[in-house]
Amino acid sequence: MEQLWSISTTIREAERITGFLKTASEIDGEKWDSDTQAKFQILLVRNRQYLNDPDNSQIYGRLNEEQCELLRNKALSMTYGQAEGIINAKNYEGGPAMRGRQSMSPLYKLGLVYIVDGKVHVTNTGKKLINEEISFGDFMLDALLKFQYPNPYESSYQTWNTKPFINALRLIKRVNELCENKNIPAKGITKTEFGIFVLSLKNHKDVEKTAEDVLKFRQKYNSFKTEDEQEKFRVEFINEYLSDFKNPVKNTAEYADNMIRYMRLTKYIRIRGKYSHIYVDLEPGRLTEINSILESDDGSAAQYSQEEWRNYMGIYGAYPLPFETVEKLKEILSKIDEEINAIENKLGISPSFSEKCSDREEYKAEIERRRQHRTELQNLEIKQEYHDSVQKIDEAIKALEDIRDRNRANLAKKYSIELEKWVNVALNIINDSIRIKPNAPVGDDNEPTYTAPSGVADIECFYEKFNAICEVTMLTSRDQWFNEGQPVMRHLRDFEKRNLKPSYCLFIAPRLHQDTVNTFYNSVKYEYEGEKQKIIPMTITQLISILQTIKLMINKKRKFVHSELMKLYDTCVDMTKVSNSQVWLTHVQRSLAEWTQKIK
């Protein structure tokens, strides 16, 4: 029974790999026997990398109340013995040792950890990732470019002959070429097509035939008039086309979500369209890199011994990037400059760069710098595009209202990523800011690939009279307080120290948990590390009400300036008549309502 291509079903969110890896580093050098395998799984629980979703009721099965509270309340420290008790109580089939082996599997696949001479060994790549010498996106690109079937560590893919990521890029490119030849809009492939055709592409020689199969499937699928007819055809087609594969209907959907998320982190693919009309396409800003790879690598698998494979996968940079020549880097830089110049012309900004590079390393550094500048310009575009546009405000309001539905429709994204994106848009709409700076990593299309990293605010806001940070979360349980309480106050204090102007923090969530409010109340009413702070807790609904007010002002041809927002913030943190945290929430809501009436 064949399996579809997948890196991991154990770790569905790629960024969790780093937490698993850091836990694996605790057993670096230890003998990989059943005791250590069980120990690894227990450490994952203790380090809150496993059974770590308190909103998922399934994790509490077979646990006593004390164990449930340990998992629910992340503020509680967990001992190794308590974590072991939780694992034993779960009574997993195969025991904790089997779970430990399953949890280590994605780290093997990606070249982060290997068993050498019977002992756990964190590789060169693994250590660089732990020490933050390389970004997670750079690591993922390096790993996926090297990954192949068959390989010495996976016996179930011996009949395959493919580098799956490279052939996924080649397949998308070929589908686009066929569309252009037929005068059909070229837009990549759908999530359904990705699950069926990309994940089952067993041989690099089959790309051409598979591309033709994609278009035949698409034509037939689109010929049906109703969603029920399309779904019936989809299921029947998958069962026939993938008859040799395990659970094809279920796995094509689940694995597609998983692998698109992994591949999106490389910045070589982008997501196009909205809701049910979404396509996975090649990133146009990386076509020089993509084409160079496809020209130099036919996507076939090479022969490796276990030792050779470990050395290849485990050393960062072992895959030579064919575009890292002065000639190709110069071409990449030139294309980025074309994009920058186009945006600057649109915004009425003078050209920014005139520096010349002389060698490969200078070109690489300059490419990175100009890509960052392009992202800054793209954020200015957002402000210009959405400011004073009623239609765009309605789009932002709708997106915030439907944030959970957008997650279900926008493959390879999460609720939290979508919320950060649209709160950033909202902040650009609201007034005459100098700059709104989101800290989430983004692709070349300026779409976030993940949430902002730990240690920094989600969004930084700069105005003439004040500055602010904005922190967002989709958490609504007590986990909200654990994940956001101290970090938000710490981010604001760090921001305060870097800025001479008055500094605020806008905290946005679907609902505000009482423990979170209590924590922020103390920092605003009394102090945090010796000084009061200015934190404004607000729901998504309340943020939407601000946007609706701005819309009314635009319709009345009135301009909204940032000093008006500062008045709202100051009123919300005025605690002279606020006696407790519950009263504070009422005070914030009343302040918002009164402020809205004054400025309409």
RODO-2510 file (C-alpha; in nm, 4 decimals, decimal comma):
residues 600
     n   res          X          Y          Z
     1     m     0,0000     0,0000     0,0000
     2     e     0,1612     0,3254    -0,1160
     3     q     0,1771     0,6405     0,0971
     4     l     0,1466     0,9938    -0,0329
     5     w     0,4438     1,2211     0,0108
     6     s     0,4541     1,3905     0,3506
     7     i     0,7216     1,5195     0,5843
     8     s     0,5238     1,4679     0,9028
     9     t     0,1750     1,4027     1,0297
    10     t     0,3107     1,4075     1,3849
    11     i     0,4078     1,7763     1,3552
    12     r     0,1453     1,9370     1,1353
    13     e     0,2663     2,2920     1,1973
    14     a     0,6198     2,3171     1,0670
    15     e     0,7388     2,5754     1,3221
    16     r     0,6806     2,3274     1,6059
    17     i     0,9813     2,1376     1,4714
    18     t     1,2124     2,3797     1,6513
    19     g     1,0549     2,2947     1,9884
    20     f     1,0851     1,9219     1,9200
    21     l     1,4475     1,9752     1,8146
    22     k     1,5363     2,1685     2,1305
    23     t     1,3875     1,8852     2,3346
    24     a     1,5901     1,6314     2,1338
    25     s     1,9043     1,8296     2,2171
    26     e     1,8459     1,7403     2,5840
    27     i     1,9195     1,3759     2,5011
    28     d     2,2037     1,4502     2,2572
    29     g     2,4675     1,1797     2,3011
    30     e     2,2419     0,9367     2,4872
    31     k     2,1832     0,5803     2,3749
    32     w     1,8667     0,5587     2,1630
    33     d     1,7044     0,2611     2,3332
    34     s     1,3465     0,2135     2,4482
    35     d     1,4160     0,3973     2,7745
    36     t     1,5491     0,7056     2,5963
    37     q     1,2702     0,6915     2,3397
    38     a     1,0180     0,7027     2,6231
    39     k     1,2215     0,9746     2,7932
    40     f     1,2081     1,1879     2,4787
    41     q     0,8290     1,1673     2,4686
    42     i     0,8031     1,2497     2,8371
    43     l     1,0325     1,5508     2,7889
    44     l     0,8104     1,6713     2,5046
    45     v     0,5149     1,6706     2,7439
    46     r     0,7148     1,8386     3,0199
    47     n     0,8393     2,1053     2,7762
    48     r     0,4802     2,1552     2,6547
    49     q     0,5605     2,0525     2,2994
    50     y     0,3173     1,7577     2,3091
    51     l    -0,0411     1,7531     2,4430
    52     n    -0,0047     2,1308     2,4317
    53     d    -0,3477     2,2408     2,3061
    54     p    -0,5624     2,3032     2,6152
    55     d    -0,8681     2,3782     2,3993
    56     n    -0,8614     2,0256     2,2535
    57     s    -1,0760     1,8154     2,4849
    58     q    -0,9327     1,4905     2,3451
    59     i    -0,5997     1,5420     2,5218
    60     y    -0,7658     1,5062     2,8634
    61     g    -0,8931     1,1512     2,8088
    62     r    -0,7850     0,9042     3,0834
    63     l    -0,6260     1,1832     3,2910
    64     n    -0,7173     1,2784     3,6475
    65     e    -0,8117     1,6335     3,7410
    66     e    -0,4630     1,7250     3,8639
    67     q    -0,3096     1,6102     3,5340
    68     c    -0,5732     1,7964     3,3338
    69     e    -0,4969     2,1149     3,5263
    70     l    -0,1249     2,0727     3,4559
    71     l    -0,1989     2,0661     3,0838
    72     r    -0,4565     2,3449     3,0987
    73     n    -0,2496     2,5837     3,3091
    74     k     0,0805     2,6504     3,1384
    75     a     0,1844     2,8799     3,4209
    76     l     0,2312     2,5712     3,6378
    77     s     0,5763     2,4157     3,6258
    78     m     0,5706     2,0481     3,5360
    79     t     0,8189     1,7983     3,6735
    80     y     0,9548     1,5070     3,4767
    81     g     0,7649     1,2716     3,7079
    82     q     0,4362     1,4507     3,6453
    83     a     0,4929     1,4393     3,2681
    84     e     0,5716     1,0688     3,2939
    85     g     0,2497     1,0148     3,4874
    86     i     0,0525     1,1888     3,2109
    87     i     0,2119     0,9756     2,9394
    88     n     0,1536     0,6547     3,1348
    89     a    -0,2082     0,7507     3,2054
    90     k    -0,2730     0,8086     2,8339
    91     n    -0,1816     0,4410     2,7807
    92     y    -0,0879     0,4893     2,4165
    93     e    -0,0768     0,1826     2,1957
    94     g     0,2860     0,0732     2,1754
    95     g     0,3721     0,2720     2,4871
    96     p     0,5683     0,5943     2,5292
    97     a     0,8735     0,4483     2,3499
    98     m     0,6756     0,4091     2,0272
    99     r     0,5421     0,7627     2,0636
   100     g     0,8983     0,8835     2,1144
   101     r     1,0108     0,7163     1,7919
   102     q     0,7173     0,8706     1,6038
   103     s     0,7957     1,2157     1,7430
   104     m     1,1611     1,1849     1,6422
   105     s     1,0726     1,0758     1,2864
   106     p     1,0283     1,4240     1,1299
   107     l     1,3613     1,5310     1,2790
   108     y     1,5255     1,2346     1,0997
   109     k     1,3524     1,3186     0,7734
   110     l     1,4702     1,6770     0,7748
   111     g     1,8300     1,6025     0,8739
   112     l     1,8159     1,7603     1,2200
   113     v     1,8856     1,4519     1,4309
   114     y     2,0347     1,1112     1,3487
   115     i     2,1183     0,7980     1,5425
   116     v     2,4907     0,7330     1,5015
   117     d     2,6493     0,4301     1,6671
   118     g     2,3240     0,3814     1,8548
   119     k     2,3313     0,7306     2,0080
   120     v     2,1296     1,0475     1,9487
   121     h     2,3238     1,2995     1,7427
   122     v     2,2033     1,6551     1,6726
   123     t     2,3429     1,7455     1,3324
   124     n     2,5240     2,0531     1,2045
   125     t     2,1943     2,1824     1,0638
   126     g     2,0135     2,1090     1,3894
   127     k     2,2662     2,3030     1,5958
   128     k     2,2553     2,5994     1,3586
   129     l     1,8769     2,6091     1,3857
   130     i     1,8805     2,5845     1,7653
   131     n     2,1433     2,8603     1,7890
   132     e     1,9448     3,0787     1,5438
   133     e     2,2387     3,0936     1,3033
   134     i     1,9928     3,0232     1,0214
   135     s     1,6300     3,1218     0,9834
   136     f     1,3599     2,8571     0,9830
   137     g     1,2695     2,9459     0,6246
   138     d     1,6295     2,9061     0,5055
   139     f     1,6524     2,5727     0,6841
   140     m     1,3291     2,4519     0,5263
   141     l     1,4455     2,5462     0,1769
   142     d     1,7764     2,3671     0,2275
   143     a     1,6077     2,0540     0,3627
   144     l     1,3346     2,0319     0,0978
   145     l     1,5781     2,0821    -0,1900
   146     k     1,7792     1,7826    -0,0663
   147     f     1,4940     1,5556     0,0370
   148     q     1,4262     1,2588    -0,1914
   149     y     1,2548     0,9222    -0,2297
   150     p     1,3937     0,6659    -0,1935
   151     n     1,6325     0,7423     0,0910
   152     p     1,8144     0,5132     0,3330
   153     y     1,5798     0,5904     0,6234
   154     e     1,2384     0,5170     0,4688
   155     s     1,1796     0,1696     0,3349
   156     s     0,8244     0,2281     0,2054
   157     y     0,9281     0,4476    -0,0876
   158     q     1,1733     0,2178    -0,2612
   159     t     0,9847     0,2261    -0,5940
   160     w     0,9888     0,6070    -0,6087
   161     n     1,2469     0,8172    -0,7929
   162     t     1,1886     1,1794    -0,7062
   163     k     1,2899     1,4896    -0,5183
   164     p     0,9322     1,5806    -0,4230
   165     f     0,9750     1,9527    -0,3631
   166     i     1,1698     2,0117    -0,6827
   167     n     0,9203     1,8132    -0,8872
   168     a     0,6317     1,9974    -0,7224
   169     l     0,7823     2,3225    -0,8515
   170     r     0,8365     2,1637    -1,1945
   171     l     0,4784     2,0362    -1,2076
   172     i     0,3288     2,3743    -1,1187
   173     k     0,5478     2,5402    -1,3808
   174     r     0,4463     2,2874    -1,6473
   175     v     0,0747     2,3217    -1,5692
   176     n     0,1114     2,6977    -1,6128
   177     e     0,2906     2,6491    -1,9452
   178     l     0,0172     2,4183    -2,0734
   179     c    -0,2462     2,6725    -1,9698
   180     e    -0,0656     2,9485    -2,1565
   181     n    -0,0395     2,7264    -2,4648
   182     k    -0,4167     2,6754    -2,4521
   183     n    -0,4856     3,0466    -2,3848
   184     i    -0,6125     2,9571    -2,0356
   185     p    -0,5183     3,1856    -1,7435
   186     a    -0,2099     3,0392    -1,5740
   187     k    -0,2607     3,0504    -1,1975
   188     g    -0,0925     2,7436    -1,0511
   189     i    -0,2837     2,4467    -0,9100
   190     t    -0,5667     2,4152    -0,6608
   191     k    -0,5340     2,2595    -0,3168
   192     t    -0,7354     1,9603    -0,4405
   193     e    -0,5027     1,9199    -0,7389
   194     f    -0,2029     1,9567    -0,5099
   195     g    -0,3259     1,6757    -0,2841
   196     i    -0,3999     1,4414    -0,5739
   197     f    -0,1163     1,5049    -0,8177
   198     v     0,1760     1,6665    -0,6324
   199     l     0,1708     1,4302    -0,3364
   200     s     0,1464     1,1164    -0,5514
   201     l     0,4141     1,2099    -0,8081
   202     k     0,6416     0,9085    -0,7694
   203     n     0,8839     0,9584    -1,0577
   204     h     1,0527     1,2697    -1,1940
   205     k     0,9905     1,1413    -1,5463
   206     d     0,6135     1,1598    -1,4959
   207     v     0,5868     1,5391    -1,4611
   208     e     0,4681     1,5947    -1,8193
   209     k     0,1963     1,3277    -1,8046
   210     t     0,0875     1,4415    -1,4588
   211     a     0,0552     1,8025    -1,5771
   212     e    -0,1765     1,6841    -1,8526
   213     d    -0,3739     1,4817    -1,5963
   214     v    -0,4153     1,7951    -1,3850
   215     l    -0,5779     1,9851    -1,6715
   216     k    -0,8031     1,6942    -1,7653
   217     f    -0,9188     1,6693    -1,4025
   218     r    -0,9715     2,0467    -1,3810
   219     q    -1,1758     2,0584    -1,7001
   220     k    -1,4033     1,7771    -1,5861
   221     y    -1,4320     1,9106    -1,2289
   222     n    -1,5278     2,2589    -1,3503
   223     s    -1,7890     2,1165    -1,5877
   224     f    -2,0161     2,0272    -1,2957
   225     k    -2,2625     2,2951    -1,1948
   226     t    -2,3114     2,2182    -0,8262
   227     e    -2,0742     2,1643    -0,5353
   228     d    -2,2348     1,8264    -0,4627
   229     e    -2,1615     1,7073    -0,8164
   230     q    -1,8038     1,8338    -0,7930
   231     e    -1,7505     1,6604    -0,4596
   232     k    -1,8892     1,3314    -0,5903
   233     f    -1,6571     1,3482    -0,8897
   234     r    -1,3578     1,4418    -0,6699
   235     v    -1,4062     1,1430    -0,4393
   236     e    -1,4605     0,8977    -0,7258
   237     f    -1,1595     1,0329    -0,9161
   238     i    -0,9267     1,0098    -0,6146
   239     n    -1,0322     0,6546    -0,5345
   240     e    -0,9636     0,5499    -0,8934
   241     y    -0,6519     0,7576    -0,9663
   242     l    -0,4912     0,6730    -0,6295
   243     s    -0,6273     0,3224    -0,5879
   244     d    -0,2854     0,1946    -0,4741
   245     f    -0,2559     0,4554    -0,1991
   246     k    -0,3590     0,4404     0,1661
   247     n    -0,6749     0,6379     0,2628
   248     p    -0,6473     0,8540    -0,0512
   249     v    -0,9524     1,0781    -0,0013
   250     k    -0,8679     1,1634     0,3593
   251     n    -0,4920     1,1901     0,3111
   252     t    -0,4991     1,4055    -0,0024
   253     a    -0,6813     1,6728     0,1984
   254     e    -0,4847     1,6464     0,5231
   255     y    -0,1403     1,6024     0,3693
   256     a    -0,1992     1,8882     0,1249
   257     d    -0,2580     2,1351     0,4092
   258     n     0,0515     2,0058     0,5840
   259     m     0,2884     2,0164     0,2866
   260     i     0,1683     2,3513     0,1526
   261     r     0,2513     2,5015     0,4908
   262     y     0,5998     2,3497     0,4790
   263     m     0,6606     2,4615     0,1204
   264     r     0,5236     2,8125     0,1801
   265     l     0,8070     2,8722     0,4272
   266     t     1,0648     2,8426     0,1480
   267     k     0,9100     3,1541    -0,0172
   268     y     0,9145     2,9682    -0,3493
   269     i     0,5377     2,9314    -0,3655
   270     r     0,2552     3,1747    -0,3029
   271     i    -0,1194     3,1495    -0,2469
   272     r    -0,3434     3,3184    -0,5016
   273     g    -0,7144     3,3934    -0,4991
   274     k    -0,9737     3,3880    -0,2217
   275     y    -1,1971     3,1382    -0,0461
   276     s    -1,2933     2,8485    -0,2772
   277     h    -1,0903     2,9888    -0,5700
   278     i    -0,7420     2,9492    -0,4233
   279     y    -0,4348     2,8329    -0,6121
   280     v    -0,0815     2,7330    -0,5161
   281     d     0,1527     2,9046    -0,7615
   282     l     0,5217     2,9777    -0,8086
   283     e     0,6440     3,2977    -0,6465
   284     p     0,7210     3,5329    -0,9389
   285     g     0,9882     3,7132    -0,7388
   286     r     1,1854     3,3880    -0,7105
   287     l     1,1572     3,2645    -1,0691
   288     t     1,5281     3,3173    -1,1390
   289     e     1,6120     3,0920    -0,8432
   290     i     1,3403     2,8378    -0,9284
   291     n     1,4346     2,8154    -1,2962
   292     s     1,8029     2,7806    -1,2093
   293     i     1,7233     2,4867    -0,9817
   294     l     1,4963     2,3201    -1,2376
   295     e     1,7589     2,3633    -1,5107
   296     s     2,0385     2,2132    -1,3020
   297     d     1,8445     1,9393    -1,1185
   298     d     1,6156     1,6963    -1,3042
   299     g     1,4472     1,5961    -0,9771
   300     s     1,5786     1,2398    -0,9785
   301     a     1,6955     1,0641    -0,6638
   302     a     2,0630     0,9759    -0,6140
   303     q     2,2091     0,6745    -0,4391
   304     y     2,3259     0,7209    -0,0808
   305     s     2,4468     0,4968     0,1953
   306     q     2,3118     0,5760     0,5413
   307     e     2,6331     0,7558     0,6334
   308     e     2,6368     0,9554     0,3100
   309     w     2,2719     1,0501     0,3562
   310     r     2,3332     1,1658     0,7140
   311     n     2,6250     1,3815     0,6023
   312     y     2,4272     1,5254     0,3126
   313     m     2,1024     1,6031     0,4951
   314     g     2,2707     1,6915     0,8238
   315     i     2,5056     1,9610     0,6935
   316     y     2,3475     2,2947     0,6132
   317     g     2,4353     2,4168     0,2643
   318     a     2,5304     2,0744     0,1275
   319     y     2,2938     2,1357    -0,1651
   320     p     2,4761     2,3827    -0,3951
   321     l     2,2432     2,6626    -0,5006
   322     p     2,2938     2,7063    -0,8763
   323     f     2,1811     3,0683    -0,8761
   324     e     2,4536     3,1820    -0,6352
   325     t     2,6757     3,3110    -0,9127
   326     v     2,7498     3,6787    -0,9683
   327     e     2,5651     3,6666    -1,3004
   328     k     2,2464     3,5132    -1,1549
   329     l     2,2567     3,7234    -0,8380
   330     k     2,2902     4,0350    -1,0497
   331     e     1,9794     3,9253    -1,2426
   332     i     1,7868     3,8665    -0,9178
   333     l     1,8891     4,2068    -0,7839
   334     s     1,7889     4,3777    -1,1073
   335     k     1,4389     4,2258    -1,0921
   336     i     1,3950     4,3306    -0,7292
   337     d     1,4991     4,6838    -0,8243
   338     e     1,2380     4,6853    -1,1017
   339     e     0,9704     4,5995    -0,8434
   340     i     1,1042     4,8604    -0,6014
   341     n     1,1112     5,1297    -0,8700
   342     a     0,7540     5,0492    -0,9741
   343     i     0,6287     5,0799    -0,6151
   344     e     0,8292     5,3989    -0,5529
   345     n     0,6872     5,5546    -0,8688
   346     k     0,3364     5,4617    -0,7560
   347     l     0,3972     5,6138    -0,4132
   348     g     0,5803     5,9205    -0,5485
   349     i     0,9039     5,8306    -0,3688
   350     s     1,2501     5,9057    -0,5056
   351     p     1,4706     5,6044    -0,5959
   352     s     1,6301     5,4561    -0,2849
   353     f     1,9311     5,2574    -0,4031
   354     s     2,2317     5,3221    -0,6187
   355     e     2,4920     5,0986    -0,4503
   356     k     2,6937     4,8669    -0,6696
   357     c     2,8156     4,5215    -0,5718
   358     s     3,1431     4,3600    -0,6703
   359     d     3,1342     3,9998    -0,5495
   360     r     2,8948     3,7183    -0,4676
   361     e     2,8655     3,7854    -0,0921
   362     e     2,7983     4,1555    -0,1487
   363     y     2,5243     4,0688    -0,3959
   364     k     2,3633     3,8212    -0,1521
   365     a     2,3647     4,0773     0,1290
   366     e     2,2293     4,3504    -0,0975
   367     i     1,9496     4,1231    -0,2268
   368     e     1,8375     4,0582     0,1296
   369     r     1,8508     4,4276     0,2157
   370     r     1,6493     4,5303    -0,0877
   371     r     1,3900     4,2594    -0,0291
   372     q     1,3401     4,4024     0,3192
   373     h     1,3056     4,7510     0,1690
   374     r     1,0531     4,6180    -0,0813
   375     t     0,8467     4,4806     0,2080
   376     e     0,8508     4,8246     0,3741
   377     l     0,7303     4,9799     0,0485
   378     q     0,4585     4,7151     0,0160
   379     n     0,3314     4,8141     0,3606
   380     l     0,3187     5,1768     0,2451
   381     e     0,1181     5,0529    -0,0538
   382     i    -0,1312     4,8959     0,1857
   383     k    -0,1735     5,2309     0,3596
   384     q    -0,2252     5,4144     0,0304
   385     e    -0,4598     5,1484    -0,1066
   386     y    -0,6825     5,1172     0,2014
   387     h    -0,6761     5,4695     0,3430
   388     d    -0,9884     5,6749     0,2637
   389     s    -1,1404     5,3884     0,0626
   390     v    -1,4831     5,2826     0,1875
   391     q    -1,4715     4,9707    -0,0288
   392     k    -1,1381     4,8661     0,1198
   393     i    -1,2603     4,9361     0,4727
   394     d    -1,5582     4,7090     0,4067
   395     e    -1,3151     4,4409     0,2865
   396     a    -1,1132     4,4670     0,6082
   397     i    -1,4261     4,4603     0,8261
   398     k    -1,5540     4,1511     0,6444
   399     a    -1,2165     3,9775     0,6841
   400     l    -1,2077     4,0469     1,0579
   401     e    -1,5683     3,9336     1,1023
   402     d    -1,5001     3,6087     0,9145
   403     i    -1,1516     3,5411     1,0490
   404     r    -1,2178     3,1750     1,1309
   405     d    -1,3869     3,1083     0,7972
   406     r    -1,0917     3,2701     0,6201
   407     n    -0,8603     3,0233     0,7920
   408     r    -1,0636     2,7288     0,6651
   409     a    -1,0630     2,8653     0,3122
   410     n    -0,7115     3,0075     0,2884
   411     l    -0,5014     2,6939     0,2809
   412     a    -0,1602     2,6908     0,4424
   413     k    -0,2633     2,9642     0,6858
   414     k    -0,3765     2,9824     1,0464
   415     y    -0,6298     3,1931     1,2317
   416     s    -0,3505     3,3873     1,4031
   417     i    -0,1683     3,4611     1,0753
   418     e    -0,4870     3,5949     0,9186
   419     l    -0,5624     3,8052     1,2274
   420     e    -0,2156     3,9652     1,2243
   421     k    -0,2546     4,0439     0,8551
   422     w    -0,5934     4,2131     0,8849
   423     v    -0,5168     4,4000     1,2074
   424     n    -0,2133     4,5394     1,0233
   425     v    -0,4483     4,6500     0,7433
   426     a    -0,6887     4,8027     0,9986
   427     l    -0,4114     5,0039     1,1632
   428     n    -0,3062     5,1365     0,8232
   429     i    -0,6650     5,2393     0,7503
   430     i    -0,7341     5,4188     1,0753
   431     n    -0,5258     5,7370     1,0533
   432     d    -0,2185     5,9318     0,9461
   433     s     0,0505     5,7071     1,0924
   434     i     0,4111     5,7592     0,9890
   435     r     0,4649     5,3851     0,9581
   436     i     0,2955     5,0608     1,0600
   437     k     0,5552     4,7837     1,0850
   438     p     0,4374     4,4216     1,1155
   439     n     0,7065     4,1840     1,2394
   440     a     0,5642     3,8635     1,0914
   441     p     0,7847     3,6935     0,8291
   442     v     0,6398     3,7423     0,4820
   443     g     0,6824     3,6076     0,1319
   444     d     0,7764     3,8236    -0,1636
   445     d     0,4038     3,8960    -0,2072
   446     n     0,4017     4,0506     0,1436
   447     e     0,1650     3,7796     0,2639
   448     p     0,2653     3,6540     0,6105
   449     t     0,4028     3,3007     0,6167
   450     y     0,3833     3,2760     0,9958
   451     t     0,3120     3,4878     1,3011
   452     a     0,5654     3,7347     1,4419
   453     p     0,8572     3,5624     1,6189
   454     s     0,8844     3,5493     1,9958
   455     g     1,0743     3,8349     2,1570
   456     v     0,9166     4,1124     1,9477
   457     a     0,5761     4,2753     1,9227
   458     d     0,3422     4,1548     1,6498
   459     i     0,3094     4,5046     1,5005
   460     e     0,4904     4,8318     1,5738
   461     c     0,3149     5,1633     1,5066
   462     f     0,4850     5,5009     1,4685
   463     y     0,3009     5,8356     1,4824
   464     e     0,4001     6,2002     1,5133
   465     k     0,2829     6,2386     1,8737
   466     f     0,3111     5,8841     2,0105
   467     n     0,4150     5,5294     1,9262
   468     a     0,2516     5,1956     1,9986
   469     i     0,2752     4,8233     1,9619
   470     c    -0,0135     4,5948     1,8756
   471     e    -0,0351     4,2359     1,9973
   472     v    -0,2963     3,9969     1,8596
   473     t    -0,4075     3,6469     1,9534
   474     m    -0,6792     3,4014     1,8604
   475     l    -0,6540     3,2372     2,2033
   476     t    -0,9571     3,2823     2,4274
   477     s    -0,8994     3,0278     2,7083
   478     r    -0,6686     3,0662     3,0076
   479     d    -0,3901     2,9907     2,7600
   480     q    -0,4349     3,3500     2,6443
   481     w    -0,3087     3,4740     2,9776
   482     f    -0,0143     3,2341     2,9872
   483     n     0,1015     3,3008     2,6305
   484     e     0,0303     3,6733     2,6171
   485     g     0,0339     3,8208     2,9705
   486     q     0,4000     3,8613     3,0590
   487     p     0,5284     3,8667     2,6974
   488     v     0,3013     4,1584     2,6022
   489     m     0,4081     4,3657     2,9024
   490     r     0,7745     4,2787     2,8349
   491     h     0,7448     4,3729     2,4661
   492     l     0,5874     4,7059     2,5618
   493     r     0,8586     4,7820     2,8182
   494     d     1,1309     4,7069     2,5613
   495     f     0,9496     4,9283     2,3105
   496     e     0,9144     5,2065     2,5706
   497     k     1,2891     5,2014     2,6312
   498     r     1,3618     5,2391     2,2591
   499     n     1,1186     5,5288     2,2072
   500     l     1,1126     5,8740     2,3666
   501     k     0,7474     5,9377     2,2746
   502     p     0,4557     5,8118     2,4883
   503     s     0,4113     5,4398     2,4139
   504     y     0,0930     5,2315     2,4170
   505     c    -0,0045     4,8720     2,3510
   506     l    -0,3261     4,7701     2,1755
   507     f    -0,4131     4,4091     2,2602
   508     i    -0,6634     4,2421     2,0229
   509     a    -0,8406     3,9078     2,0755
   510     p    -1,1779     3,7514     1,9864
   511     r    -1,2592     3,7473     2,3584
   512     l    -1,0621     3,8712     2,6581
   513     h    -0,9910     3,6125     2,9258
   514     q    -1,0303     3,7417     3,2791
   515     d    -0,6812     3,6325     3,3844
   516     t    -0,5317     3,8310     3,0956
   517     v    -0,7340     4,1375     3,1893
   518     n    -0,6291     4,1035     3,5554
   519     t    -0,2635     4,0955     3,4541
   520     f    -0,2854     4,4016     3,2294
   521     y    -0,4994     4,5844     3,4867
   522     n    -0,2216     4,5594     3,7463
   523     s     0,0398     4,6956     3,5032
   524     v    -0,1847     4,9902     3,4062
   525     k    -0,3299     5,0701     3,7502
   526     y    -0,0155     5,0035     3,9546
   527     e     0,3080     4,9052     3,7798
   528     y     0,5127     4,6601     3,5782
   529     e     0,8776     4,6447     3,6847
   530     g     0,8364     4,9703     3,8748
   531     e     0,6461     5,1793     3,6200
   532     k     0,2882     5,1987     3,4962
   533     q     0,2091     5,0905     3,1422
   534     k    -0,0537     5,1917     2,8866
   535     i    -0,2240     4,8744     2,7599
   536     i    -0,5648     4,8837     2,5932
   537     p    -0,7362     4,5407     2,5773
   538     m    -0,9869     4,5250     2,2952
   539     t    -1,1931     4,2616     2,1143
   540     i    -1,1998     4,2155     1,7380
   541     t    -1,5589     4,3466     1,7475
   542     q    -1,4412     4,6665     1,9150
   543     l    -1,1683     4,7139     1,6535
   544     i    -1,4329     4,6702     1,3843
   545     s    -1,6406     4,9435     1,5487
   546     i    -1,3444     5,1821     1,5107
   547     l    -1,3219     5,0959     1,1407
   548     q    -1,6942     5,1569     1,1023
   549     t    -1,6502     5,4984     1,2635
   550     i    -1,3659     5,5832     1,0235
   551     k    -1,5917     5,4784     0,7359
   552     l    -1,8629     5,7198     0,8520
   553     m    -1,6078     6,0010     0,8740
   554     i    -1,4854     5,9327     0,5189
   555     n    -1,8440     5,9430     0,3929
   556     k    -1,8763     6,2836     0,5594
   557     k    -1,5493     6,4003     0,3968
   558     r    -1,3862     6,4333     0,7378
   559     k    -1,0221     6,3453     0,8059
   560     f    -0,9269     6,1355     1,1073
   561     v    -0,5865     6,2109     1,2618
   562     h    -0,3760     6,0079     1,5024
   563     s    -0,4188     6,2544     1,7887
   564     e    -0,7845     6,1443     1,8073
   565     l    -0,6729     5,7833     1,8559
   566     m    -0,4331     5,8957     2,1269
   567     k    -0,7273     6,0546     2,3116
   568     l    -0,9113     5,7216     2,3034
   569     y    -0,6072     5,5322     2,4316
   570     d    -0,5547     5,7841     2,7145
   571     t    -0,9189     5,7610     2,8201
   572     c    -0,9028     5,3794     2,8242
   573     v    -0,5981     5,3754     3,0546
   574     d    -0,7292     5,6507     3,2854
   575     m    -0,7853     5,4463     3,6014
   576     t    -0,8831     5,7255     3,8395
   577     k    -1,2412     5,5943     3,8631
   578     v    -1,1677     5,2254     3,7930
   579     s    -1,1760     5,0045     4,1010
   580     n    -1,1101     4,6588     3,9545
   581     s    -1,0401     4,4714     3,6307
   582     q    -1,4065     4,3999     3,5564
   583     v    -1,4918     4,7660     3,5908
   584     w    -1,1970     4,8386     3,3607
   585     l    -1,3472     4,6328     3,0772
   586     t    -1,6734     4,8251     3,1115
   587     h    -1,4734     5,1487     3,1222
   588     v    -1,2942     5,0621     2,7949
   589     q    -1,6231     4,9816     2,6214
   590     r    -1,7870     5,3011     2,7483
   591     s    -1,4813     5,5064     2,6487
   592     l    -1,4963     5,3634     2,2989
   593     a    -1,8689     5,4368     2,2671
   594     e    -1,8320     5,7965     2,3934
   595     w    -1,5262     5,8563     2,1743
   596     t    -1,7142     5,7274     1,8709
   597     q    -2,0029     5,9674     1,9310
   598     k    -1,7676     6,2647     1,9709
   599     i    -1,5712     6,2141     1,6503
   600     k    -1,8555     6,1102     1,4172
***
